[in-house]
């Protein structure tokens, strides 16, 4: 508790000047500054008004460098000219002007400026915007006509495309194996399919007995380690001709069981007509279109041979292609004519040679279509006659 004040003592109501002089400072802190906000706001408003008046005066001098002295404007009129005009304009002033042009709203346009006018309705062509088109450039209307013609042509081509006419409403994928599929054969009735590939397998597919797994009902290797080159059903569909990379063709029934295997010829005999069968790799084969027991094969030994399913001991007939110089050539493919009376073979030298099925190689059709003997027109004419 502080002692009571006496008459000889005085209460300190502020800093002592002697103490401040002794300690070396003039006061114990700065006094906070006070601001008059109303005075600041009023000064700011006046400064903004003066600046606005200066800007309006400079703008008036810019837009009207030489004003008409008889039509002096006040500062209020200048402010009204620069500010946006209310959309409801006076109709009496517009009636006094020309009826064709509308009243210009806003400040006057600078020199060399054009007033946009509304587009006039007319039956003529639309006015082009921009620089003139180069010579030879077609208009948009012509381009549109050309595009329509192109669309019509494309639609007509799609209509003429035979692939589009196939009713392929359903599609499945049959997985033969992991290697190349090199041969396909379809049953004449369309109920079964046989496939062969470079994995030496021949797979049998039955569409009527196939389930959702889409698996072949039989798979075998009829030619052991030889690639399958050709598979073909006979005209009746009861047997299948299998041609592989070896020299012996095989005939299987519909379920894949062996029916007949061609005999292999003697490779040490020079004249291939005196051997019982092929001595080199087969290239292809096909069935006779009329006789269901006869089929045809060609080989790298330079011969084309016919066979009978009921006789596996020897070939039925042999044909030896020759070049224009009389040398042996290799037949790469062979086929029958539609009536089965002619046999044609495509050879490695580019020639197509045709024989009568019942004649030997020395008859009329020997080397008839060699590319070095007849021209292309004669070849086409003879094919139309024979096939």
C-alpha positions in Angstrom: 0.0 0.0 0.0 1.4 3.4 -1.0 1.9 5.9 1.7 -0.6 8.8 1.8 0.4 12.0 0.1 1.5 14.9 2.2 1.7 18.6 1.7 5.5 18.4 1.0 5.1 15.8 -1.8 3.7 16.2 -5.3 2.3 13.5 -7.6 4.2 13.0 -10.8 1.7 13.6 -13.6 4.2 13.4 -16.5 7.8 12.9 -17.5 10.3 14.8 -15.5 12.3 17.3 -17.7 15.4 17.1 -15.5 15.4 13.3 -15.7 15.0 13.4 -19.5 17.9 15.8 -19.8 20.0 13.6 -17.5 19.2 10.4 -19.4 19.8 11.9 -22.8 16.4 11.6 -24.5 13.6 14.0 -25.0 10.5 11.8 -24.4 9.2 8.4 -23.6 7.7 7.5 -27.1 6.0 9.3 -30.1 2.5 10.5 -30.1 0.1 8.8 -32.6 -0.9 10.8 -35.7 -4.5 11.6 -36.3 -6.2 11.9 -39.8 -9.3 13.7 -40.8 -11.0 11.2 -43.2 -13.7 13.5 -44.3 -11.2 16.1 -45.4 -9.3 13.5 -47.4 -12.4 12.2 -49.1 -13.4 15.7 -50.1 -10.0 16.5 -51.5 -10.0 13.3 -53.5 -13.4 14.0 -55.0 -12.4 17.5 -56.1 -9.2 16.1 -57.7 -11.3 13.5 -59.7 -13.8 16.1 -60.9 -11.0 18.4 -62.1 -9.3 15.5 -63.9 -12.5 14.5 -65.5 -13.2 18.0 -66.8 -9.7 18.2 -68.3 -10.2 14.8 -70.1 -13.6 15.9 -71.5 -12.0 19.2 -72.7 -9.2 17.3 -74.5 -11.7 14.8 -76.0 -13.8 17.7 -77.3 -10.8 19.3 -78.9 -9.8 15.9 -80.5 -13.2 15.1 -82.1 -14.1 18.7 -83.0 -10.9 20.5 -84.0 -12.8 23.4 -85.7 -16.2 23.7 -84.1 -18.9 26.0 -85.6 -19.0 29.2 -83.4 -22.8 29.4 -84.1 -23.3 26.0 -82.5 -21.4 26.2 -79.2 -21.8 23.3 -76.8 -21.7 23.4 -73.1 -19.7 21.0 -70.9 -22.9 19.1 -70.1 -23.5 18.5 -73.8 -20.0 17.1 -74.3 -20.4 14.8 -71.4 -23.7 13.6 -72.9 -22.0 13.0 -76.3 -19.4 10.7 -74.8 -21.6 8.7 -72.5 -23.9 5.9 -73.9 -27.2 7.1 -75.2 -30.4 5.6 -74.0 -31.9 3.2 -76.6 -35.2 5.1 -76.7 -34.2 7.9 -79.1 -36.4 10.8 -80.2 -38.6 9.9 -83.1 -39.2 13.5 -84.1 -35.6 14.0 -84.9 -35.4 10.8 -87.0 -38.4 11.9 -89.0 -36.7 15.1 -90.0 -33.9 13.2 -91.6 -33.9 11.0 -94.6 -36.2 7.9 -94.3 -33.6 5.6 -95.8 -30.8 6.1 -93.3 -31.0 5.6 -89.6 -29.7 8.2 -87.1 -26.1 7.7 -86.0 -25.8 7.1 -82.3 -22.7 8.2 -80.4 -19.8 10.5 -81.2 -19.0 11.5 -84.8 -16.9 9.0 -86.6 -13.2 9.8 -87.3 -12.2 10.8 -90.9 -12.1 8.1 -93.6 -14.5 5.8 -91.7 -17.4 4.2 -93.3 -20.9 3.7 -91.8 -22.1 0.0 -91.9 -25.3 -0.4 -93.7 -27.8 -3.3 -93.5 -27.6 -5.8 -96.3 -30.3 -5.3 -98.9 -32.5 -8.3 -99.9 -32.1 -9.2 -103.5 -32.4 -12.2 -105.8 -28.9 -11.7 -107.1 -25.8 -13.6 -105.8 -24.4 -12.7 -102.4 -21.8 -10.0 -102.3 -18.3 -11.4 -101.9 -16.4 -10.4 -98.8 -12.7 -9.9 -99.0 -10.2 -9.7 -101.9 -11.3 -10.9 -105.3 -11.0 -14.7 -106.0 -8.1 -15.8 -108.2 -9.0 -16.8 -111.8 -10.1 -20.4 -112.2 -11.4 -20.7 -108.7 -14.8 -22.2 -108.5 -17.5 -20.7 -106.3 -19.0 -22.4 -103.2 -22.1 -23.3 -105.1 -20.2 -25.1 -107.8 -18.1 -26.8 -105.1 -21.3 -27.9 -103.4 -22.6 -29.4 -106.7 -19.3 -31.2 -107.2 -19.4 -32.6 -103.7 -23.0 -33.8 -104.3 -21.8 -35.5 -107.5 -18.9 -37.2 -105.7 -21.3 -38.5 -103.0 -23.6 -39.9 -105.7 -20.6 -41.6 -107.4 -19.5 -43.1 -104.1 -23.0 -44.4 -103.4 -23.1 -45.9 -106.9 -19.7 -47.6 -106.4 -20.9 -49.0 -103.1 -24.0 -50.4 -104.8 -21.9 -51.9 -107.5 -19.5 -53.5 -105.1 -20.2 -57.2 -105.0 -18.7 -57.6 -101.5 -21.4 -55.4 -100.0 -24.1 -57.7 -101.5 -22.9 -60.7 -99.5 -25.4 -61.3 -96.7 -22.8 -61.4 -93.9 -25.1 -60.8 -91.0 -23.0 -63.1 -88.8 -19.3 -63.6 -88.5 -17.1 -66.0 -86.6 -13.3 -66.6 -86.3 -11.9 -70.1 -86.5 -8.5 -70.5 -84.9 -6.5 -73.1 -86.9 -3.2 -72.7 -85.1 -0.3 -70.4 -84.5 1.3 -70.7 -88.0 0.3 -69.7 -91.5 -2.9 -71.2 -92.9 -1.9 -72.3 -96.5 -4.9 -74.4 -97.7 -8.7 -74.3 -97.4 -11.4 -76.6 -98.7 -15.2 -76.2 -98.5 -17.7 -79.0 -98.8 -20.0 -78.6 -101.9 -23.0 -78.5 -99.6 -21.3 -75.9 -97.3 -21.7 -78.0 -94.2 -18.0 -78.7 -93.6 -14.7 -76.9 -93.9 -11.1 -78.4 -93.9 -8.0 -76.3 -93.3 -4.3 -76.9 -93.5 -1.2 -74.9 -92.7 2.5 -74.7 -92.1 2.2 -76.6 -88.8 1.5 -79.8 -90.8 -2.0 -80.1 -89.3 -5.3 -80.7 -91.2 -8.3 -79.7 -89.2 -11.9 -80.7 -89.9 -14.8 -78.2 -89.0 -18.5 -79.1 -88.9 -20.7 -76.1 -88.8 -23.8 -78.1 -87.9 -22.2 -79.8 -84.9 -20.1 -76.9 -83.7 -20.7 -75.5 -80.3 -19.8 -72.0 -78.8 -16.2 -73.0 -78.4 -15.7 -73.1 -82.2 -13.4 -76.1 -82.1 -12.5 -78.5 -84.9 -14.0 -82.0 -84.4 -10.8 -83.7 -85.8 -7.1 -82.7 -86.3 -4.4 -84.9 -87.8 -1.1 -84.7 -89.7 -1.6 -86.9 -92.8 1.7 -86.0 -94.4 3.9 -86.0 -91.2 6.4 -83.2 -91.4 5.4 -81.6 -94.7 3.5 -78.4 -95.1 0.0 -78.6 -96.5 -0.2 -76.9 -100.0 -3.7 -77.7 -101.3 -7.0 -79.2 -99.9 -10.0 -79.8 -102.1 -13.3 -81.7 -101.8 -14.4 -83.9 -104.7 -17.5 -83.0 -106.7 -19.6 -85.2 -104.6 -18.0 -84.2 -101.3 -17.2 -87.7 -100.0 -13.4 -87.5 -100.3 -10.7 -84.9 -99.9 -7.5 -84.5 -101.9 -4.5 -83.5 -99.8 -1.4 -82.1 -101.5 1.7 -81.4 -99.4 5.4 -80.7 -99.8 6.3 -84.3 -100.5 6.0 -86.3 -103.7 2.9 -88.3 -102.8 -0.7 -87.0 -102.8 -3.2 -88.5 -100.4 -7.0 -88.9 -100.5 -9.0 -88.8 -97.2 -12.6 -89.4 -96.5 -14.9 -86.8 -94.9 -13.8 -87.8 -91.4 -10.1 -87.8 -92.1 -9.4 -91.4 -92.6 -7.0 -92.4 -95.4 -8.5 -93.8 -98.6 -5.6 -93.8 -101.1 -2.0 -92.6 -101.3 -0.2 -92.1 -104.7 2.9 -94.2 -105.4 6.3 -92.6 -105.4 8.3 -92.7 -108.7 11.8 -93.8 -109.3 14.0 -90.8 -109.2 16.9 -92.5 -111.0 15.0 -92.8 -114.2 15.7 -90.0 -116.7 12.4 -90.1 -118.6 9.7 -89.1 -116.2 7.1 -90.7 -118.4 8.4 -94.2 -117.5 8.1 -93.7 -113.7 4.9 -94.7 -111.8 4.6 -91.5 -109.9 6.2 -88.1 -109.0 9.8 -88.0 -107.9 9.9 -84.4 -106.5 7.8 -82.0 -104.4 4.2 -81.5 -105.4 2.9 -78.0 -106.2 -0.9 -78.4 -106.4 -3.7 -80.6 -107.4 -7.4 -80.7 -108.2 -10.4 -83.0 -108.9 -12.0 -83.7 -112.3 -15.3 -81.8 -112.6 -17.2 -84.7 -114.0 -15.4 -87.9 -113.0 -15.4 -88.2 -109.2 -12.6 -90.8 -109.1 -10.0 -88.8 -111.1 -7.7 -86.1 -109.9 -4.7 -84.1 -111.2 -1.4 -83.2 -109.7 1.8 -81.3 -110.8 5.3 -81.5 -109.4 8.8 -80.0 -109.6 9.9 -83.1 -111.5 8.4 -81.4 -114.6 5.3 -83.6 -115.1 1.5 -83.2 -114.8 -0.1 -86.5 -113.9 -3.7 -87.8 -113.6 -4.7 -90.4 -111.1 -7.5 -92.8 -110.3 -8.7 -93.2 -106.7 -9.2 -96.9 -107.3 -5.6 -97.5 -108.6 -2.8 -96.4 -106.3 -0.1 -98.4 -108.1 0.5 -96.1 -111.1 -0.6 -92.9 -112.6 -3.4 -92.8 -115.1 -1.7 -90.3 -117.5 1.4 -88.1 -117.7 2.0 -84.8 -119.5 5.4 -83.1 -119.8 5.5 -79.4 -120.4 8.3 -78.0 -122.6 9.6 -74.6 -123.3 9.8 -72.9 -126.7 13.3 -74.3 -127.0 12.1 -77.8 -126.2 13.6 -77.9 -122.7 11.8 -79.2 -119.6 10.0 -76.6 -117.5 8.4 -76.9 -114.1 4.6 -76.7 -113.8 3.6 -74.5 -110.8 -0.2 -75.0 -111.1 -2.7 -77.1 -113.0 -6.4 -77.4 -113.6 -9.2 -78.9 -115.7 -11.5 -77.1 -118.1 -15.2 -76.9 -117.1 -16.2 -79.9 -119.2 -13.1 -81.9 -118.1 -11.8 -82.5 -121.7 -8.7 -80.2 -121.4 -5.9 -80.0 -119.0 -4.0 -76.7 -118.5 -0.8 -76.0 -116.6 0.9 -72.7 -115.7 4.7 -73.1 -116.0 7.7 -71.5 -114.4 8.8 -69.9 -117.7 5.6 -67.9 -117.9 3.8 -70.1 -120.4 0.3 -71.7 -120.2 0.2 -75.1 -121.8 -2.9 -77.0 -122.6 -3.4 -80.7 -123.6 -6.3 -82.9 -124.5 -6.9 -85.2 -121.6 -7.1 -88.3 -123.9 -4.0 -87.5 -126.0 -0.2 -87.7 -125.4 2.1 -84.8 -125.2 3.0 -84.9 -129.0 -0.6 -84.0 -130.1 -2.1 -80.7 -131.2 -2.4 -78.9 -127.8 1.2 -79.4 -126.8 2.7 -76.0 -125.8 0.0 -74.3 -127.6 -0.1 -71.2 -125.4 3.6 -70.5 -124.9 4.1 -66.7 -124.6 6.8 -66.9 -127.3 4.4 -68.5 -129.8 1.0 -66.8 -129.7 -0.1 -63.3 -128.9 -2.3 -62.3 -126.0 -5.5 -61.8 -128.0 -5.3 -65.4 -129.4 -4.8 -66.7 -125.9 -7.9 -64.9 -124.6 -10.0 -66.0 -127.6 -9.1 -69.7 -127.1 -9.8 -69.5 -123.4 -13.3 -68.2 -124.1 -13.8 -71.1 -126.5 -12.5 -73.8 -124.1 -13.7 -72.6 -120.7 
